[in-house]
Amino acid sequence: ITYLLGMPGGPSATSVYLRASWSLGTTQDRYITGGEGNDNFSRRILAGNNLKKESFDVLTPHFTKAALTKLHQTGYHRFIDGYDTFPDGFKRCIPVFLANILY
């Protein structure tokens, strides 16, 4: 939290507190939101992307739609041992993990 709040031009305090799942108080929680895109902004800073470089907002490695279709058809269990035992939420992350590993 301190790191994000100390960034010149960084995300708003409200966004940082909400990202950390901190309460803003009962009245404030009803009326204050993080603002669109601030969570992604915070994530990119926490990932170590340099705020002053053009590459700050570059997408992480990812598969094309055609490649994702092929992976789904082939089955992730053929690439990852125990895939069928993973929780559904974790399974949704697998394409991103694979893209980053292959990159």
Buried (B, 14 or more C-beta within 10 A) or exposed (E): EEEBEEEEEBBBEBBBBBBEEEEBEEEEEEEBEBEEEBBEBBEBBEEEBEEEEEEEEEEEEBBEEEEEEEBEEEEBEEEBEEBEEBEEEEBEEBBEEBBEEEE
